[in-house]
């Protein structure tokens, strides 16, 4: 008899890099999220803002997330500073098991720990996109569109 494990986040290291790079969403979702390799490249060039993590369940890599922390949203010297979810890739065969919810809740907890009051996310609209997922978790559209992506916000209060 095996004991069920709770999902957890791990920092990306040389030991788990190959597992992280192996995370693939369903083909019909590829329009909505960049591959993990792109996210890790962006994390490398934005080390102060990027918070990449592998989502593990036992010894299985089931997903990847990357949060953004305290970014200059309008790139104008800091008139608006935001934090939130930059990327979320749940492996195709692991979807529908609660790992996406776990990822969002984990980022929310980290943002609260850092004193955050709001949690931002953007998504590509369209069939098979994540809009329903985010709205179902309590995000609300704030009326903004950035690079053809809808902006959502969740109150962390």
N, C-alpha and C positions, 0 to 999 in steps of 0.2 A: 504494500500500500504506500503510495506516495503522498507526501504532505503538500498541499497547494502552497504556492509561494505568492507573495505580494510583489507587484511590479516595483521597480526602483530605478533611479537615475544613476548613471555613471558618467564621470568625466571621460572624454575621448582620450585614449592613451595609445601608445604603440601596440599594447596587448589586445585592444578591442577595435582598432582602426579597421581591420578587414571586415569585421562584423558590421560596423557602422556603414561602410561603403557598400555592403551587400543589401541594405534595406531598399526595397523597391515597392512603390505604390502600384495600384492597378493601372494598366495601360490607359484606361479611360480617364484617369485622374492626373496623368503626367502634365497636362496643360496647366494644372493648378498649383504645382509645387516643384521647385527645382530639385534635382538629384542631390543626395547627401554630399557628394564630392564638391559640388558648387558651394554648398553652405559652409563646408570646412574651409574652402579657399577664402570665402568672405570673412569667416571668423579669424583667419590668419591675418588678413589685412585690416581688420577692425577689432583688435584684441580687447580694447577697453569697452566696447559696446556689445560684443557677441558673447553669448552664454550657451555653447553647444553641449548637449547631453544625449547619451544613448539610453534608450528605454529598454530595460532588461526584465525578463521574467524567468527566474531561476538562472540557467545558463544560456537562455535564448535571447538574442537581440530581436526585439519585436517592433522597435521604432526609433525615431530620432526626432529631437526637437532642438530648436535654437531660439532663445529669447534675445531681445535687444534691450539694452539697459541704458537709460538716460541719454537718448539720442536727441540731437538738435533736429526736431521734426521738419522745420522749414528751412534748415541750413542757412539761417540768417543771424547767427550769433547767439541763439538761445532763447528766442521769444517764446517758443513752445518746446518743452522737453518732455519726452514720453518714453515709456517702457512697455514691452509686451512680447507677443509671440511672433517671431520672424518666420520660422519654418516649422512644419509638423509633417513628418513622413511616418505613417504607420504601414508596416509591411502588408502587402496585399492579403496574404493568408492569415494575418492576425487582426484584421479589421472586424469590428463588431463585437469585440471582447472587452471593451472598456479601457483600452490603452490610450485612446485619444483623450477621453475624459480625465484619466490619470495625469496625462501630460499637461493639460490645461490647468488642472488643480495644482500640480506641482509648480508650474510657473507662477500661478497666483500666490501660492505660499511663499515663494522666493521673493516676489515683488513686495508682498506685505512685510516680510522680514527686513527688507531694505527701506521700508517706510513708504512704499507706493500706495497711492489712493485710487488709481485707475490702471486698467490693463487693456492695452490696445492690440488689435489684430487686423490684418487686411486679408481679403480673399478675392480670387477671381470669380466673377459671377458665371453662372452657366450650369447646364446639366452635369451631374456627377461632381459638382464643386462642393465645397465645405460650408456653404452658407447656412443650410439647415442645422448642421452640427453646431456651429457657433451660436446661432440664435437660440437653439435648444439649451445651450449652457448659460444663457442669460445675457449674452452680448447684445447690444443694440446698435443699429446703424446710426452713425452720428451725422450723416449727410455729406461726408467727405468722400471723394474718390481720388486716389493717388495712383498714378501710372496704370489706369484702367482697373484698379482694385478698389473694392468697397472697404471702407474703414468701419470697424466695430469697436465698441468700448464696453468694458465691464467695470462697474463700480466695486471697488475692493473694501468699501467701508462696512 
